[in-house]
Amino acid sequence: MPKLALALLLLIASACATNTPLTQPTAQPSPITKATVAAPLPPTIAPPTWVPTQTPTNPPTAPTDVLTVPTNAPAAPLTENRITLKEFDVPAGAHPHDVAPAADGGIWYTAQNQGALGYLDVNTGATRQIPLGRGSAPHGVILGPDGAPWITDSGLNAIVRVEPSNNQVEIFPLPETHRGANLNTAVFDKNGVLWFTGQRGVYGRLVARGGKVEAWNAPRGAGPYGITATPDGKVYYASLAGNHIARIDPATGQATVIEPPTKGQGARRIWSDSRGRVWVSEWNAGQIGMYDPAANVWREWKLPGTRPQAYAIYVDEQDQIWVSDFGSNSLVRFDPQTEKFDVYALPSAGAAVRQIHGRPGQVWGAESGVDKIIRLHRE
C-alpha cells in the first residue's frame, strides 16, 4: 500500500476514536435504602417529679403509686395539681362494690361476689374478709356513729352490722312485707337513725338502739338507689329507674318526689355538701345535678368527653365534687366555684368504680371490674 494511503487510513481511525457515540447505555439506579433515624438524646435537664398516668400493660400486683395530673389541666403551679393514685389488690373474684373509711385508718369494702365484708390495711396492703352468712350479697357499707361498719345486704334482705373488735355479725332483717327489696345504700342521719334504699321500690330505716326495721313503698315504685343526709337532718334518696330524687320526712317516713330538670336522667347516687345542697350523679344523662333546697332550684353540668356515664358521686371536706365516669374510665373532680372539671384517668382499664368515699385529703373508690381498691391522694 502506498505510504500516502496508509497515512490517510491512520488519520481517519484516530478521528473516530475521539468522537462521542450517539447513544449510551442507561445507568442502573442505585438501590433505595431506608435511613434509620437515631433516637434523640435524652435532655440534660432534670426530669419532672411527677408524670401523667398511663395504663400499664401488666399492672403490678403490689400497691403502687402513680403520680398524675388531670388530662385537661391548664398550666398551673405543680402544687395545685399534684395527685397520687394508688391501687390495692383485694381477693380475686371479690368484685368490691362499696368502700367506707374505717375508724382505725383502714378501709372497709363489700366483697359482693363472695358474701363478705372486707378490710384493707392501707399500710401493708393486706386484706381480710368476714363472711356475712349463707346467701349474702352485700352492696353498700358505711361507718356508723358507733365506729362499726353497717352493710346493706341484698342477698340476706337485711341490714348487717359487724363488730370491729371481734368480727361478730348482727343481722337485722327487713319486715316480711318487703321481701326481696334488693337493698342498695344506707346513711345515718344526725340522730343516729340508719336510712336505707332498695331498688325494688323500697326505702326504710333502722333505729340502731332498738334494732327495729321499718320499710315503706317508694312513691313511684322501683328505683331507690343512693341516699344521703344533710347537716340539718334532712334525708334524700336518688331513684335510678324513677328518674328523680325524693326527700324523706324523718317524723312520718313519707317521701316527696323532686323532679330534676333533665327527663330520663337516671339519678343514681346522691351526696350532700356542707351547705345542705344535694349533688346527684345522673347516669343516663352523663352529667351531675345540684338541688338547693333553700332556694328550691336545680343546676346541671355535663361531664367532659364524648360519652360520659356518671356513676358514683362524693363531696369531700372542701365541698369539691368527685364523680366516677365509666365512659372515660376516670375519676372526675368538679369545682362548684369555678364550674370546671378535672379528669384523672384510672391506672387499670375497665376499673368500674361503683362507689366513692373519702377522708380529708383522700378519695377512695371500689374498682369492681378489676378487684382493686383505688386511692386518690391530694398533696
DRENLORO-707554 format. One record per residue (C-alpha): residue number from 0; residue in three letters; x, y, z. Coordinates in steps of 0.05 Angstrom, whole numbers, plus 5000, padded with zeros to 4 digits. Layout:
N
node num NUM, residu Ala, xx X, yy Y, zz Z
...
This chain:
379
node num 0, residu Met, xx 5000, yy 5000, zz 5000
node num 1, residu Pro, xx 5027, yy 5068, zz 4983
node num 2, residu Lys, xx 5051, yy 5108, zz 5043
node num 3, residu Leu, xx 5002, yy 5164, zz 5028
node num 4, residu Ala, xx 4942, yy 5117, zz 5032
node num 5, residu Leu, xx 4967, yy 5085, zz 5097
node num 6, residu Ala, xx 4975, yy 5153, zz 5129
node num 7, residu Leu, xx 4905, yy 5172, zz 5108
node num 8, residu Leu, xx 4875, yy 5109, zz 5139
node num 9, residu Leu, xx 4912, yy 5121, zz 5206
node num 10, residu Leu, xx 4885, yy 5193, zz 5208
node num 11, residu Ile, xx 4812, yy 5171, zz 5198
node num 12, residu Ala, xx 4818, yy 5117, zz 5253
node num 13, residu Ser, xx 4844, yy 5168, zz 5303
node num 14, residu Ala, xx 4787, yy 5216, zz 5290
node num 15, residu Cys, xx 4735, yy 5161, zz 5300
node num 16, residu Ala, xx 4765, yy 5143, zz 5367
node num 17, residu Thr, xx 4754, yy 5214, zz 5395
node num 18, residu Asn, xx 4680, yy 5221, zz 5373
node num 19, residu Thr, xx 4624, yy 5210, zz 5428
node num 20, residu Pro, xx 4576, yy 5156, zz 5408
node num 21, residu Leu, xx 4504, yy 5179, zz 5392
node num 22, residu Thr, xx 4474, yy 5134, zz 5446
node num 23, residu Gln, xx 4498, yy 5110, zz 5514
node num 24, residu Pro, xx 4471, yy 5053, zz 5558
node num 25, residu Thr, xx 4422, yy 5077, zz 5612
node num 26, residu Ala, xx 4454, yy 5076, zz 5681
node num 27, residu Gln, xx 4421, yy 5028, zz 5731
node num 28, residu Pro, xx 4394, yy 5066, zz 5793
node num 29, residu Ser, xx 4425, yy 5052, zz 5860
node num 30, residu Pro, xx 4381, yy 5010, zz 5907
node num 31, residu Ile, xx 4339, yy 5053, zz 5956
node num 32, residu Thr, xx 4357, yy 5041, zz 6028
node num 33, residu Lys, xx 4313, yy 5066, zz 6086
node num 34, residu Ala, xx 4351, yy 5111, zz 6132
node num 35, residu Thr, xx 4349, yy 5093, zz 6205
node num 36, residu Val, xx 4335, yy 5154, zz 6247
node num 37, residu Ala, xx 4373, yy 5155, zz 6311
node num 38, residu Ala, xx 4332, yy 5166, zz 6374
node num 39, residu Pro, xx 4341, yy 5235, zz 6403
node num 40, residu Leu, xx 4388, yy 5240, zz 6462
node num 41, residu Pro, xx 4355, yy 5250, zz 6529
node num 42, residu Pro, xx 4351, yy 5322, zz 6552
node num 43, residu Thr, xx 4403, yy 5346, zz 6601
node num 44, residu Ile, xx 4352, yy 5378, zz 6646
node num 45, residu Ala, xx 4327, yy 5340, zz 6707
node num 46, residu Pro, xx 4263, yy 5300, zz 6696
node num 47, residu Pro, xx 4199, yy 5326, zz 6729
node num 48, residu Thr, xx 4180, yy 5298, zz 6796
node num 49, residu Trp, xx 4112, yy 5275, zz 6771
node num 50, residu Val, xx 4085, yy 5250, zz 6705
node num 51, residu Pro, xx 4017, yy 5238, zz 6674
node num 52, residu Thr, xx 3988, yy 5170, zz 6689
node num 53, residu Gln, xx 3988, yy 5115, zz 6637
node num 54, residu Thr, xx 3953, yy 5048, zz 6638
node num 55, residu Pro, xx 4006, yy 4994, zz 6648
node num 56, residu Thr, xx 4002, yy 4933, zz 6603
node num 57, residu Asn, xx 4017, yy 4889, zz 6662
node num 58, residu Pro, xx 3992, yy 4922, zz 6725
node num 59, residu Pro, xx 4034, yy 4905, zz 6786
node num 60, residu Thr, xx 4005, yy 4861, zz 6839
node num 61, residu Ala, xx 4033, yy 4902, zz 6896
node num 62, residu Pro, xx 4005, yy 4971, zz 6914
node num 63, residu Thr, xx 4038, yy 5023, zz 6870
node num 64, residu Asp, xx 4036, yy 5098, zz 6868
node num 65, residu Val, xx 4021, yy 5133, zz 6803
node num 66, residu Leu, xx 4032, yy 5208, zz 6802
node num 67, residu Thr, xx 3984, yy 5243, zz 6755
node num 68, residu Val, xx 3955, yy 5309, zz 6734
node num 69, residu Pro, xx 3886, yy 5319, zz 6704
node num 70, residu Thr, xx 3884, yy 5304, zz 6630
node num 71, residu Asn, xx 3853, yy 5372, zz 6616
node num 72, residu Ala, xx 3892, yy 5413, zz 6667
node num 73, residu Pro, xx 3914, yy 5482, zz 6646
node num 74, residu Ala, xx 3984, yy 5506, zz 6661
node num 75, residu Ala, xx 3988, yy 5518, zz 6736
node num 76, residu Pro, xx 4037, yy 5511, zz 6793
node num 77, residu Leu, xx 4053, yy 5438, zz 6807
node num 78, residu Thr, xx 4029, yy 5443, zz 6879
node num 79, residu Glu, xx 3958, yy 5456, zz 6856
node num 80, residu Asn, xx 3952, yy 5394, zz 6813
node num 81, residu Arg, xx 3995, yy 5341, zz 6847
node num 82, residu Ile, xx 3953, yy 5278, zz 6854
node num 83, residu Thr, xx 3976, yy 5208, zz 6873
node num 84, residu Leu, xx 3937, yy 5147, zz 6852
node num 85, residu Lys, xx 3949, yy 5080, zz 6886
node num 86, residu Glu, xx 3914, yy 5014, zz 6874
node num 87, residu Phe, xx 3907, yy 4959, zz 6925
node num 88, residu Asp, xx 3890, yy 4887, zz 6906
node num 89, residu Val, xx 3833, yy 4850, zz 6940
node num 90, residu Pro, xx 3820, yy 4775, zz 6934
node num 91, residu Ala, xx 3805, yy 4753, zz 6863
node num 92, residu Gly, xx 3731, yy 4748, zz 6849
node num 93, residu Ala, xx 3711, yy 4794, zz 6907
node num 94, residu His, xx 3683, yy 4848, zz 6860
node num 95, residu Pro, xx 3685, yy 4903, zz 6912
node num 96, residu His, xx 3623, yy 4947, zz 6906
node num 97, residu Asp, xx 3627, yy 5000, zz 6961
node num 98, residu Val, xx 3681, yy 5026, zz 7007
node num 99, residu Ala, xx 3680, yy 5063, zz 7074
node num 100, residu Pro, xx 3739, yy 5091, zz 7114
node num 101, residu Ala, xx 3748, yy 5053, zz 7179
node num 102, residu Ala, xx 3757, yy 5087, zz 7246
node num 103, residu Asp, xx 3828, yy 5059, zz 7252
node num 104, residu Gly, xx 3852, yy 5085, zz 7185
node num 105, residu Gly, xx 3837, yy 5023, zz 7144
node num 106, residu Ile, xx 3784, yy 5015, zz 7091
node num 107, residu Trp, xx 3721, yy 4972, zz 7095
node num 108, residu Tyr, xx 3694, yy 4944, zz 7029
node num 109, residu Thr, xx 3638, yy 4899, zz 7008
node num 110, residu Ala, xx 3661, yy 4835, zz 6972
node num 111, residu Gln, xx 3594, yy 4830, zz 6936
node num 112, residu Asn, xx 3610, yy 4767, zz 6897
node num 113, residu Gln, xx 3637, yy 4729, zz 6957
node num 114, residu Gly, xx 3585, yy 4746, zz 7010
node num 115, residu Ala, xx 3635, yy 4780, zz 7056
node num 116, residu Leu, xx 3656, yy 4846, zz 7086
node num 117, residu Gly, xx 3729, yy 4861, zz 7071
node num 118, residu Tyr, xx 3781, yy 4903, zz 7108
node num 119, residu Leu, xx 3842, yy 4933, zz 7075
node num 120, residu Asp, xx 3904, yy 4952, zz 7116
node num 121, residu Val, xx 3928, yy 5013, zz 7077
node num 122, residu Asn, xx 3998, yy 5009, zz 7107
node num 123, residu Thr, xx 4013, yy 4938, zz 7086
node num 124, residu Gly, xx 3963, yy 4925, zz 7031
node num 125, residu Ala, xx 3939, yy 4862, zz 7068
node num 126, residu Thr, xx 3865, yy 4845, zz 7067
node num 127, residu Arg, xx 3819, yy 4801, zz 7108
node num 128, residu Gln, xx 3746, yy 4783, zz 7095
node num 129, residu Ile, xx 3690, yy 4767, zz 7143
node num 130, residu Pro, xx 3635, yy 4721, zz 7117
node num 131, residu Leu, xx 3566, yy 4750, zz 7128
node num 132, residu Gly, xx 3525, yy 4687, zz 7122
node num 133, residu Arg, xx 3497, yy 4640, zz 7070
node num 134, residu Gly, xx 3466, yy 4675, zz 7012
node num 135, residu Ser, xx 3498, yy 4742, zz 7028
node num 136, residu Ala, xx 3508, yy 4793, zz 6972
node num 137, residu Pro, xx 3530, yy 4858, zz 7006
node num 138, residu His, xx 3521, yy 4921, zz 6966
node num 139, residu Gly, xx 3535, yy 4983, zz 7009
node num 140, residu Val, xx 3577, yy 4995, zz 7071
node num 141, residu Ile, xx 3580, yy 5056, zz 7116
node num 142, residu Leu, xx 3613, yy 5073, zz 7181
node num 143, residu Gly, xx 3564, yy 5083, zz 7238
node num 144, residu Pro, xx 3569, yy 5132, zz 7296
node num 145, residu Asp, xx 3588, yy 5072, zz 7339
node num 146, residu Gly, xx 3651, yy 5062, zz 7297
node num 147, residu Ala, xx 3625, yy 4997, zz 7266
node num 148, residu Pro, xx 3612, yy 4981, zz 7193
node num 149, residu Trp, xx 3539, yy 4975, zz 7173
node num 150, residu Ile, xx 3521, yy 4937, zz 7109
node num 151, residu Thr, xx 3460, yy 4936, zz 7063
node num 152, residu Asp, xx 3457, yy 4863, zz 7042
node num 153, residu Ser, xx 3411, yy 4848, zz 6983
node num 154, residu Gly, xx 3424, yy 4773, zz 6989
node num 155, residu Leu, xx 3402, yy 4769, zz 7062
node num 156, residu Asn, xx 3350, yy 4824, zz 7052
node num 157, residu Ala, xx 3376, yy 4854, zz 7116
node num 158, residu Ile, xx 3417, yy 4908, zz 7148
node num 159, residu Val, xx 3481, yy 4877, zz 7176
node num 160, residu Arg, xx 3528, yy 4903, zz 7230
node num 161, residu Val, xx 3598, yy 4877, zz 7242
node num 162, residu Glu, xx 3634, yy 4888, zz 7308
node num 163, residu Pro, xx 3705, yy 4910, zz 7291
node num 164, residu Ser, xx 3736, yy 4883, zz 7355
node num 165, residu Asn, xx 3714, yy 4810, zz 7345
node num 166, residu Asn, xx 3682, yy 4805, zz 7275
node num 167, residu Gln, xx 3614, yy 4787, zz 7306
node num 168, residu Val, xx 3559, yy 4793, zz 7255
node num 169, residu Glu, xx 3489, yy 4820, zz 7273
node num 170, residu Ile, xx 3432, yy 4814, zz 7223
node num 171, residu Phe, xx 3370, yy 4859, zz 7222
node num 172, residu Pro, xx 3321, yy 4830, zz 7171
node num 173, residu Leu, xx 3270, yy 4873, zz 7135
node num 174, residu Pro, xx 3197, yy 4861, zz 7151
node num 175, residu Glu, xx 3163, yy 4803, zz 7117
node num 176, residu Thr, xx 3121, yy 4854, zz 7078
node num 177, residu His, xx 3184, yy 4875, zz 7040
node num 178, residu Arg, xx 3218, yy 4812, zz 7017
node num 179, residu Gly, xx 3269, yy 4817, zz 6960
node num 180, residu Ala, xx 3278, yy 4892, zz 6967
node num 181, residu Asn, xx 3346, yy 4889, zz 6931
node num 182, residu Leu, xx 3378, yy 4932, zz 6985
node num 183, residu Asn, xx 3426, yy 4984, zz 6960
node num 184, residu Thr, xx 3454, yy 5040, zz 7003
node num 185, residu Ala, xx 3448, yy 5067, zz 7074
node num 186, residu Val, xx 3463, yy 5131, zz 7112
node num 187, residu Phe, xx 3459, yy 5154, zz 7185
node num 188, residu Asp, xx 3423, yy 5219, zz 7200
node num 189, residu Lys, xx 3445, yy 5267, zz 7254
node num 190, residu Asn, xx 3402, yy 5230, zz 7306
node num 191, residu Gly, xx 3436, yy 5163, zz 7293
node num 192, residu Val, xx 3379, yy 5132, zz 7253
node num 193, residu Leu, xx 3401, yy 5089, zz 7194
node num 194, residu Trp, xx 3361, yy 5101, zz 7130
node num 195, residu Phe, xx 3366, yy 5054, zz 7070
node num 196, residu Thr, xx 3343, yy 5042, zz 6999
node num 197, residu Gly, xx 3321, yy 4981, zz 6959
node num 198, residu Gln, xx 3319, yy 4983, zz 6883
node num 199, residu Arg, xx 3253, yy 4946, zz 6880
node num 200, residu Gly, xx 3216, yy 5006, zz 6904
node num 201, residu Val, xx 3233, yy 5006, zz 6978
node num 202, residu Tyr, xx 3263, yy 5054, zz 7029
node num 203, residu Gly, xx 3264, yy 5049, zz 7104
node num 204, residu Arg, xx 3300, yy 5059, zz 7170
node num 205, residu Leu, xx 3332, yy 5022, zz 7228
node num 206, residu Val, xx 3334, yy 5053, zz 7297
node num 207, residu Ala, xx 3400, yy 5024, zz 7320
node num 208, residu Arg, xx 3385, yy 5029, zz 7394
node num 209, residu Gly, xx 3325, yy 4983, zz 7389
node num 210, residu Gly, xx 3341, yy 4945, zz 7326
node num 211, residu Lys, xx 3272, yy 4958, zz 7296
node num 212, residu Val, xx 3269, yy 4959, zz 7220
node num 213, residu Glu, xx 3213, yy 4996, zz 7184
node num 214, residu Ala, xx 3202, yy 4997, zz 7109
node num 215, residu Trp, xx 3157, yy 5036, zz 7061
node num 216, residu Asn, xx 3139, yy 5030, zz 6988
node num 217, residu Ala, xx 3171, yy 5085, zz 6945
node num 218, residu Pro, xx 3121, yy 5134, zz 6915
node num 219, residu Arg, xx 3138, yy 5115, zz 6844
node num 220, residu Gly, xx 3159, yy 5043, zz 6851
node num 221, residu Ala, xx 3226, yy 5014, zz 6830
node num 222, residu Gly, xx 3290, yy 5054, zz 6831
node num 223, residu Pro, xx 3313, yy 5078, zz 6900
node num 224, residu Tyr, xx 3389, yy 5074, zz 6898
node num 225, residu Gly, xx 3436, yy 5125, zz 6931
node num 226, residu Ile, xx 3417, yy 5161, zz 6996
node num 227, residu Thr, xx 3446, yy 5219, zz 7036
node num 228, residu Ala, xx 3433, yy 5260, zz 7098
node num 229, residu Thr, xx 3444, yy 5336, zz 7102
node num 230, residu Pro, xx 3476, yy 5371, zz 7161
node num 231, residu Asp, xx 3409, yy 5397, zz 7184
node num 232, residu Gly, xx 3380, yy 5327, zz 7187
node num 233, residu Lys, xx 3342, yy 5320, zz 7122
node num 234, residu Val, xx 3346, yy 5254, zz 7083
node num 235, residu Tyr, xx 3344, yy 5248, zz 7007
node num 236, residu Tyr, xx 3349, yy 5188, zz 6961
node num 237, residu Ala, xx 3360, yy 5182, zz 6886
node num 238, residu Ser, xx 3316, yy 5137, zz 6843
node num 239, residu Leu, xx 3354, yy 5108, zz 6784
node num 240, residu Ala, xx 3294, yy 5075, zz 6750
node num 241, residu Gly, xx 3247, yy 5130, zz 6772
node num 242, residu Asn, xx 3290, yy 5188, zz 6746
node num 243, residu His, xx 3280, yy 5232, zz 6807
node num 244, residu Ile, xx 3304, yy 5246, zz 6877
node num 245, residu Ala, xx 3259, yy 5245, zz 6939
node num 246, residu Arg, xx 3261, yy 5278, zz 7007
node num 247, residu Ile, xx 3241, yy 5235, zz 7067
node num 248, residu Asp, xx 3205, yy 5265, zz 7127
node num 249, residu Pro, xx 3241, yy 5233, zz 7187
node num 250, residu Ala, xx 3179, yy 5243, zz 7230
node num 251, residu Thr, xx 3128, yy 5208, zz 7186
node num 252, residu Gly, xx 3172, yy 5168, zz 7138
node num 253, residu Gln, xx 3135, yy 5199, zz 7079
node num 254, residu Ala, xx 3176, yy 5211, zz 7015
node num 255, residu Thr, xx 3164, yy 5271, zz 6969
node num 256, residu Val, xx 3187, yy 5268, zz 6897
node num 257, residu Ile, xx 3231, yy 5324, zz 6870
node num 258, residu Glu, xx 3240, yy 5326, zz 6794
node num 259, residu Pro, xx 3307, yy 5343, zz 6762
node num 260, residu Pro, xx 3305, yy 5387, zz 6700
node num 261, residu Thr, xx 3330, yy 5333, zz 6652
node num 262, residu Lys, xx 3279, yy 5280, zz 6636
node num 263, residu Gly, xx 3302, yy 5208, zz 6640
node num 264, residu Gln, xx 3368, yy 5229, zz 6671
node num 265, residu Gly, xx 3377, yy 5166, zz 6714
node num 266, residu Ala, xx 3392, yy 5196, zz 6782
node num 267, residu Arg, xx 3438, yy 5144, zz 6813
node num 268, residu Arg, xx 3479, yy 5167, zz 6873
node num 269, residu Ile, xx 3469, yy 5228, zz 6917
node num 270, residu Trp, xx 3512, yy 5265, zz 6968
node num 271, residu Ser, xx 3502, yy 5328, zz 7010
node num 272, residu Asp, xx 3553, yy 5384, zz 7016
node num 273, residu Ser, xx 3566, yy 5425, zz 7078
node num 274, residu Arg, xx 3511, yy 5475, zz 7059
node num 275, residu Gly, xx 3457, yy 5423, zz 7052
node num 276, residu Arg, xx 3455, yy 5424, zz 6976
node num 277, residu Val, xx 3449, yy 5354, zz 6947
node num 278, residu Trp, xx 3492, yy 5331, zz 6888
node num 279, residu Val, xx 3467, yy 5277, zz 6842
node num 280, residu Ser, xx 3503, yy 5232, zz 6791
node num 281, residu Glu, xx 3457, yy 5228, zz 6730
node num 282, residu Trp, xx 3477, yy 5162, zz 6698
node num 283, residu Asn, xx 3434, yy 5165, zz 6634
node num 284, residu Ala, xx 3449, yy 5238, zz 6620
node num 285, residu Gly, xx 3523, yy 5235, zz 6635
node num 286, residu Gln, xx 3520, yy 5295, zz 6680
node num 287, residu Ile, xx 3517, yy 5319, zz 6752
node num 288, residu Gly, xx 3459, yy 5356, zz 6782
node num 289, residu Met, xx 3454, yy 5400, zz 6843
node num 290, residu Tyr, xx 3390, yy 5414, zz 6881
node num 291, residu Asp, xx 3390, yy 5472, zz 6930
node num 292, residu Pro, xx 3332, yy 5461, zz 6979
node num 293, residu Ala, xx 3338, yy 5531, zz 7009
node num 294, residu Ala, xx 3325, yy 5563, zz 6941
node num 295, residu Asn, xx 3286, yy 5505, zz 6912
node num 296, residu Val, xx 3328, yy 5508, zz 6848
node num 297, residu Trp, xx 3367, yy 5459, zz 6805
node num 298, residu Arg, xx 3431, yy 5465, zz 6764
node num 299, residu Glu, xx 3463, yy 5412, zz 6720
node num 300, residu Trp, xx 3531, yy 5404, zz 6686
node num 301, residu Lys, xx 3551, yy 5355, zz 6631
node num 302, residu Leu, xx 3615, yy 5316, zz 6645
node num 303, residu Pro, xx 3673, yy 5323, zz 6595
node num 304, residu Gly, xx 3683, yy 5273, zz 6540
node num 305, residu Thr, xx 3641, yy 5244, zz 6484
node num 306, residu Arg, xx 3601, yy 5191, zz 6522
node num 307, residu Pro, xx 3605, yy 5205, zz 6597
node num 308, residu Gln, xx 3570, yy 5159, zz 6646
node num 309, residu Ala, xx 3566, yy 5189, zz 6716
node num 310, residu Tyr, xx 3561, yy 5131, zz 6766
node num 311, residu Ala, xx 3585, yy 5148, zz 6837
node num 312, residu Ile, xx 3587, yy 5216, zz 6869
node num 313, residu Tyr, xx 3621, yy 5242, zz 6932
node num 314, residu Val, xx 3630, yy 5310, zz 6963
node num 315, residu Asp, xx 3696, yy 5319, zz 7001
node num 316, residu Glu, xx 3713, yy 5362, zz 7061
node num 317, residu Gln, xx 3727, yy 5422, zz 7016
node num 318, residu Asp, xx 3659, yy 5415, zz 6981
node num 319, residu Gln, xx 3694, yy 5391, zz 6918
node num 320, residu Ile, xx 3651, yy 5343, zz 6878
node num 321, residu Trp, xx 3680, yy 5276, zz 6855
node num 322, residu Val, xx 3648, yy 5231, zz 6804
node num 323, residu Ser, xx 3667, yy 5164, zz 6774
node num 324, residu Asp, xx 3658, yy 5165, zz 6698
node num 325, residu Phe, xx 3650, yy 5097, zz 6666
node num 326, residu Gly, xx 3654, yy 5129, zz 6597
node num 327, residu Ser, xx 3726, yy 5154, zz 6606
node num 328, residu Asn, xx 3747, yy 5104, zz 6660
node num 329, residu Ser, xx 3766, yy 5161, zz 6706
node num 330, residu Leu, xx 3753, yy 5199, zz 6769
node num 331, residu Val, xx 3728, yy 5269, zz 6755
node num 332, residu Arg, xx 3732, yy 5329, zz 6801
node num 333, residu Phe, xx 3683, yy 5387, zz 6794
node num 334, residu Asp, xx 3697, yy 5454, zz 6828
node num 335, residu Pro, xx 3630, yy 5489, zz 6843
node num 336, residu Gln, xx 3665, yy 5556, zz 6849
node num 337, residu Thr, xx 3697, yy 5556, zz 6780
node num 338, residu Glu, xx 3649, yy 5506, zz 6749
node num 339, residu Lys, xx 3708, yy 5469, zz 6717
node num 340, residu Phe, xx 3724, yy 5395, zz 6713
node num 341, residu Asp, xx 3790, yy 5358, zz 6723
node num 342, residu Val, xx 3795, yy 5287, zz 6696
node num 343, residu Tyr, xx 3841, yy 5235, zz 6727
node num 344, residu Ala, xx 3849, yy 5171, zz 6686
node num 345, residu Leu, xx 3849, yy 5108, zz 6727
node num 346, residu Pro, xx 3911, yy 5063, zz 6723
node num 347, residu Ser, xx 3872, yy 4999, zz 6706
node num 348, residu Ala, xx 3828, yy 4993, zz 6644
node num 349, residu Gly, xx 3755, yy 4975, zz 6658
node num 350, residu Ala, xx 3761, yy 4994, zz 6732
node num 351, residu Ala, xx 3685, yy 5005, zz 6741
node num 352, residu Val, xx 3686, yy 5048, zz 6804
node num 353, residu Arg, xx 3616, yy 5040, zz 6832
node num 354, residu Gln, xx 3622, yy 5080, zz 6895
node num 355, residu Ile, xx 3667, yy 5135, zz 6923
node num 356, residu His, xx 3681, yy 5156, zz 6994
node num 357, residu Gly, xx 3738, yy 5191, zz 7029
node num 358, residu Arg, xx 3773, yy 5223, zz 7087
node num 359, residu Pro, xx 3809, yy 5290, zz 7089
node num 360, residu Gly, xx 3859, yy 5293, zz 7032
node num 361, residu Gln, xx 3839, yy 5226, zz 7004
node num 362, residu Val, xx 3786, yy 5198, zz 6957
node num 363, residu Trp, xx 3773, yy 5123, zz 6957
node num 364, residu Gly, xx 3737, yy 5081, zz 6905
node num 365, residu Ala, xx 3717, yy 5008, zz 6895
node num 366, residu Glu, xx 3743, yy 4983, zz 6827
node num 367, residu Ser, xx 3694, yy 4926, zz 6819
node num 368, residu Gly, xx 3717, yy 4910, zz 6749
node num 369, residu Val, xx 3789, yy 4893, zz 6767
node num 370, residu Asp, xx 3785, yy 4870, zz 6841
node num 371, residu Lys, xx 3822, yy 4931, zz 6867
node num 372, residu Ile, xx 3812, yy 4990, zz 6914
node num 373, residu Ile, xx 3836, yy 5057, zz 6888
node num 374, residu Arg, xx 3861, yy 5115, zz 6930
node num 375, residu Leu, xx 3869, yy 5185, zz 6903
node num 376, residu His, xx 3913, yy 5227, zz 6948
node num 377, residu Arg, xx 3916, yy 5303, zz 6943
node num 378, residu Glu, xx 3981, yy 5337, zz 6962
